[in-house]
Amino acid sequence: MDEQVRQHKITLEESEMPTTWYNLVPDLPSPPPPALHPGTHEPAGPEDFAPLFPMDLIMQEVSQERYIDIPGAVLDVYRQWRPTPLFRAHRLEAALGTPARIYYKYEGVSPAGSHKPNTAVPQAYYNKIAGVKKLTTETGAGQWGTALAFACALFDLECEVWQVGASYDQKPYRRLMIETFGAQVHRSPSELTAVGREFLKDPKNLPGSLGIAISEAVEVAATNDDVRYALGSVLNHVLMHQTIIGEEALLQMAKAGETAGPDVIVGCTGGGSNFAGLSFPFLREKLAGNMSPIIRAVEPASCPSLTKGVYAYDFGDTAGMTPLMKMHTLGHDFMPDPIHAGGLRYHGMAPLISHVYELGLMEAISIPQIECFAAGLQFARTEGIVPAPEPTHALAAAVREALKAKETGEETVILTALCGHGHFDLAAYEAYMAGLMSDEEISDARFAEGLATIPSV
Ligand SMILES: *Cc1c(COP(=O)(O)O)cnc(C)c1O
């Protein structure tokens, strides 16, 4: 093969790393509906969040500022792996025979192997300076627990993680990694909390769910003065911390010569944080008339909160302890099938993304897991990175778009986030390669059961 000189990675110097997070809210044509107190159904004030979060994060949650400075101590940790590379997927493009140009922003270079440390680090930092001693949290696939355990180790905080039972049983290496960073891990539902003991009474709850694990972690934070809770997705401040991804990608796309910006941005959505992190800075440019990308969320067919859920006030957890948030939801009681992309098994979608979706500023599709793993395998065998199961959904959508370009002959510019690597998810690849993976059809009756649990507000 002839030697070719072509650029694969578009990188930035540490000195070029953005120093502010971007808040989309002031740029939207209407503000998102407020969170409501779970008891009174009145708009929740900062004091309602105070048992769970430090005031700096609460103020970010409701901020109207367009840009928020990233503290120096956080920038210093970010520089350990940021700026992350943007790759041009030359070899995947060649394998697909497409005229499309595919770019992926790779967040798997972080210490936890995903985008999650982008918010774990500032959350640990703001809790530390507020005098908090310990953080509690939930983890599904184990990515968020790993990220928070890492961040707590750096800022000398204790960390206690409730891991969804099914994933605790299937993913011993994620648990061990969390413990290596110094955090304590419990199988959820656990005997350690009142809600956990309640859920354990019904055997159907034994595999656990993110909603149940959140209830347990929230209970411990709410009932202990020097303990706070940290959430890895969904909330406004989490989405905002992730915008460092999109801000860097904007600079890198320009550096790659893509001055018109991408034609299509696709990203996987569980709670929506990596998708928002990549796309919101581009949405800002779109709203300002500087570029016109189609922005498309991709969710698993087995947990399709945007495409099959309703837009309503619902709880963030299964026990109904969190404030009510207006979001696309399958019902806080919805128990998703144990699909391999554990990080996408959440019943709701970030309220801010839900609002953006309602405003018609983005699209959403769902894709079943077999098509996703096929794309993941093709990606691994061309680009050399084994993707986490979650971003295989984004890759499957990118492949669809690239094959469409092949038919029309258009040089579509596609941008996606490869938000994590799959080094701890090889059992899922094993199942796929052995032909043991299946696409679950969810019956209308099961959706109806979940939707019936949404409170009337
Ligand atoms: C947690 C996680 C997700 C899902 O969360 P979002 O908030 O939707 O980004 C997706 N991919 C990976 C690798 C994750 O760790």
The ligand as a Gaussian input file, in Angstrom:
#p B3LYP/6-31G(d) Opt

LIG

0 1
 C      -22.493000       7.039000      31.555000
 C      -22.186000       6.782000      30.170000
 C      -23.121000       7.049000      29.153000
 C      -24.508000       7.552000      29.410000
 O      -24.588000       8.781000      30.052000
 P      -24.859000      10.150000      29.329000
 O      -25.141000      11.081000      30.436000
 O      -26.050000       9.961000      28.420000
 O      -23.643000      10.499000      28.571000
 C      -22.744000       6.815000      27.860000
 N      -21.531000       6.344000      27.556000
 C      -20.598000       6.070000      28.498000
 C      -19.260000       5.565000      28.073000
 C      -20.905000       6.292000      29.831000
 O      -19.974000       6.033000      30.757000

